[in-house]
């Protein structure tokens, strides 16, 4: 039981950090790309559940929406999107390192 509890506490730390990372990504991507924020949400997605580090799943549009589909087909849009995500990770990393005293 102690191992499970310890493991849960460890995962909770990553959940909190993941929400901080998600907030950074969302804020910077929405600002840089002129996108509307749909909010950062926490969920127990299979692809993220065993991550032993901060992890996020990024949804950037819906292919069922013709406008969003056309943007996602644009190489320039995708390049700018990737740059914005990278910028957000750098911002998060700087904040994290500052908190940890690196």
Kinemage of the C-alpha trace (Angstrom):
@kinemage 1
@onewidth
@group {chain A} dominant
@subgroup {mainchain}
@vectorlist {calphas} color= white
{ca unk a 1} P 0.000 0.000 0.000
{ca unk a 2} L 2.836 2.412 0.778
{ca unk a 3} L 4.303 1.906 -2.676
{ca unk a 4} L 0.949 2.655 -4.310
{ca unk a 5} L 0.474 5.747 -2.177
{ca unk a 6} L 3.978 6.952 -2.902
{ca unk a 7} L 3.438 6.296 -6.614
{ca unk a 8} L 0.162 8.250 -6.520
{ca unk a 9} L 1.846 11.192 -4.783
{ca unk a 10} L 4.589 11.105 -7.409
{ca unk a 11} L 2.005 11.072 -10.211
{ca unk a 12} L 0.094 13.926 -8.536
{ca unk a 13} L 3.260 16.022 -8.715
{ca unk a 14} L 3.411 15.414 -12.446
{ca unk a 15} L -0.291 16.187 -12.828
{ca unk a 16} L 0.235 19.598 -11.227
{ca unk a 17} L 3.306 20.252 -13.374
{ca unk a 18} L 1.454 19.022 -16.470
{ca unk a 19} L -1.337 21.523 -15.819
{ca unk a 20} L 1.278 24.290 -15.543
{ca unk a 21} L 2.826 23.161 -18.831
{ca unk a 22} L -0.615 22.974 -20.458
{ca unk a 23} L -1.414 26.504 -19.280
{ca unk a 24} L 1.867 27.764 -20.741
{ca unk a 25} L 1.249 26.046 -24.086
{ca unk a 26} L -2.328 27.244 -24.252
{ca unk a 27} L -1.534 30.840 -23.382
{ca unk a 28} L 1.376 31.239 -25.789
{ca unk a 29} L -0.171 29.290 -28.678
{ca unk a 30} L -3.456 31.196 -28.438
{ca unk a 31} L -1.634 34.541 -28.277
{ca unk a 32} L 0.825 33.800 -31.098
{ca unk a 33} L -1.660 32.069 -33.389
{ca unk a 34} L -4.740 34.222 -32.732
{ca unk a 35} L -6.652 31.172 -31.540
{ca unk a 36} L -9.494 31.135 -29.030
{ca unk a 37} L -8.776 29.321 -25.783
{ca unk a 38} L -11.044 26.376 -25.049
{ca unk a 39} L -9.434 25.910 -21.624
{ca unk a 40} L -6.854 23.502 -20.280
{ca unk a 41} L -8.418 20.338 -18.930
{ca unk a 42} L -7.119 17.416 -16.948
{ca unk a 43} L -8.104 13.885 -17.937
{ca unk a 44} L -6.701 10.401 -17.485
{ca unk a 45} L -5.800 9.746 -21.115
{ca unk a 46} L -4.198 6.388 -21.762
{ca unk a 47} L -1.332 7.948 -23.733
{ca unk a 48} L -0.414 10.163 -20.737
{ca unk a 49} L -1.257 8.028 -17.714
{ca unk a 50} L 2.144 6.415 -17.100
{ca unk a 51} L 4.261 9.458 -17.938
{ca unk a 52} L 6.834 10.003 -15.218
{ca unk a 53} L 7.303 13.632 -16.200
{ca unk a 54} L 5.049 16.551 -17.075
{ca unk a 55} L 3.069 15.615 -20.190
{ca unk a 56} L 0.331 17.228 -22.258
{ca unk a 57} L -1.848 16.232 -25.184
{ca unk a 58} L -2.362 19.188 -27.518
{ca unk a 59} L -5.496 19.504 -29.642
{ca unk a 60} L -5.092 22.308 -32.165
{ca unk a 61} L -8.213 22.013 -34.278
{ca unk a 62} L -10.960 19.862 -35.653
{ca unk a 63} L -10.787 18.376 -39.132
{ca unk a 64} L -14.587 18.402 -39.202
{ca unk a 65} L -14.450 22.215 -39.151
{ca unk a 66} L -13.643 23.411 -42.714
{ca unk a 67} L -11.834 26.562 -41.524
{ca unk a 68} L -9.669 24.667 -39.051
{ca unk a 69} L -9.015 21.940 -41.603
{ca unk a 70} L -7.748 24.493 -44.129
{ca unk a 71} L -5.431 26.043 -41.513
{ca unk a 72} L -4.068 22.636 -40.545
{ca unk a 73} L -3.296 21.921 -44.199
{ca unk a 74} L -1.110 25.045 -44.356
{ca unk a 75} L 2.601 24.347 -43.858
{ca unk a 76} L 3.126 27.920 -42.665
{ca unk a 77} L 0.406 27.507 -40.026
{ca unk a 78} L 1.904 24.212 -38.822
{ca unk a 79} L 5.419 25.725 -38.690
{ca unk a 80} L 4.166 28.694 -36.660
{ca unk a 81} L 2.202 26.355 -34.411
{ca unk a 82} L 5.260 24.204 -33.711
{ca unk a 83} L 7.336 27.325 -32.981
{ca unk a 84} L 4.692 28.538 -30.536
{ca unk a 85} L 4.587 25.181 -28.763
{ca unk a 86} L 8.398 25.200 -28.502
{ca unk a 87} L 8.319 28.757 -27.116
{ca unk a 88} L 5.817 27.636 -24.480
{ca unk a 89} L 8.000 24.686 -23.456
{ca unk a 90} L 11.015 26.996 -23.091
{ca unk a 91} L 8.955 29.369 -20.895
{ca unk a 92} L 7.740 26.458 -18.754
{ca unk a 93} L 11.282 25.063 -18.464
{ca unk a 94} L 12.636 28.432 -17.308
{ca unk a 95} L 9.929 28.725 -14.637
{ca unk a 96} L 10.477 25.125 -13.520
{ca unk a 97} L 14.234 25.555 -13.287
{ca unk a 98} L 13.738 28.771 -11.318
{ca unk a 99} L 11.492 26.976 -8.816
{ca unk a 100} L 13.964 24.118 -8.486
{ca unk a 101} L 16.951 26.447 -8.059
{ca unk a 102} L 18.833 25.406 -11.208
